[in-house]
């Protein structure tokens, strides 16, 4: 299809380079899963490589109705695997999926929300290969002590081993975006979460809201709990705390509540 109107509101930047598309798909490990959900397939450049080997296990979720009819014509997979939906409103339970990987050249303006949605269902999602705006990718892969270390770095790395795979230039997209892109691999960690998940999210978000303040100040929200000031790390700042330390901190708050 020659798509003449690119929908800004859906953040459409279509990848033109087939070698990059192939390279992205090749990074799926298929370790311990055989189903793949693609977010925002667009004109199907990643999809065509996915379908080559995994015809029966691919689901597509696309928000643009026009692209849905295009994809249903182009690919001979069952129509109910090409899902017309906003990914942020989709739940794997709708189609009884319990173990699948996610792949996509993500719409950049909602990539953080996409990650939070993945984290919500992390118990079902052993792997994710995704294209992000380069800066966002760097942030997700960042570590304590670095300027760009933040909420997403801690929360994504709590559940996933993050690998920065490669940078992608704007020229390989149509239309050309004004930012660079990068592909990340997220692979589920084996450890079981040692603290309450909701409380962890709350601690991390609250701590980074005032990232330069010491935790004893930024976490005042919890100052009513018994022996609050005995909690370790309170003299550190959010940006200095490792993922492991955030888990310990959360556990300390949890056992005192
Ligand atoms: N994968 C394609 C398209 C990437 S552009 C390629 O690499 O060329 C991003 C795609 O995400 C577009 O197809 C856009 O319509 C779709 N999209 C945007 N917001 C979405 C949402 N909330 N849920 C699902 N798809 C979305």
Boltz pocket constraint, residues with backbone or C-beta under 6 A from the ligand:
constraints:
  - pocket:
      binder: B
      contacts: [[A, 9], [A, 10], [A, 11], [A, 12], [A, 13], [A, 14], [A, 15], [A, 16], [A, 39], [A, 40], [A, 41], [A, 42], [A, 43], [A, 44], [A, 45], [A, 46], [A, 61], [A, 62], [A, 63], [A, 64], [A, 67], [A, 85], [A, 86], [A, 87], [A, 88], [A, 104], [A, 105], [A, 106], [A, 107], [A, 110]]
      max_distance: 6.0
